[in-house]
């Protein structure tokens, strides 16, 4: 299935754009997606944490993705 991803902050720099479409197998989880993204874009390994929101809610690694989900990569935030 195809998933559209929206990226912010350094994640946008890592994927070289704000949006990305990826093909993932049916039954894939957020954790599977993170692993696939890290394999394709090794710079994700350098981040201390990487949150994924699906349909406007943060989701754990075991959350199962569905086609048509809105997936957002949220990198760690710093500042003050």
Secondary structure, DSSP 8 states (H G I E B T S, - for coil): -EEEEEE-HHHHHHTTSSEEEEE--TT-BHHHHHHHHHHH-GGGGGSS-EEEEETTEE--TT-B--TT-EEEEEE-----
